[in-house]
Amino acid sequence: TPQQVSMAKRNACEVATQICRDARQVLGGMGITGEYPVMRHMMNLESVITYEGTHDIHLLITGMDITGLNAFK
């Protein structure tokens, strides 16, 4: 269903972003340079979060599926 897709997108982006943050922490100062692809992936994730719909919108869709109440009024 569209609600399950929304929940999967939100979760996948959130987990991938956290993994990039952890990788950046492990690499320390090198994590923000172009030598490792961590920052490139992080920037790609930021654009996916914005382009595919923000976490808030996906959360509203999931909440509407669970409660049956329209949060977009």
Secondary structure, DSSP 4 states (H G I P E B T S, - for coil): -HHHHHHHHHHHHHHHHHHHHHHHHHHGGGGGSTTSTHHHHHHHHHHHHHHS--HHHHHHHHHHHHH---TT-
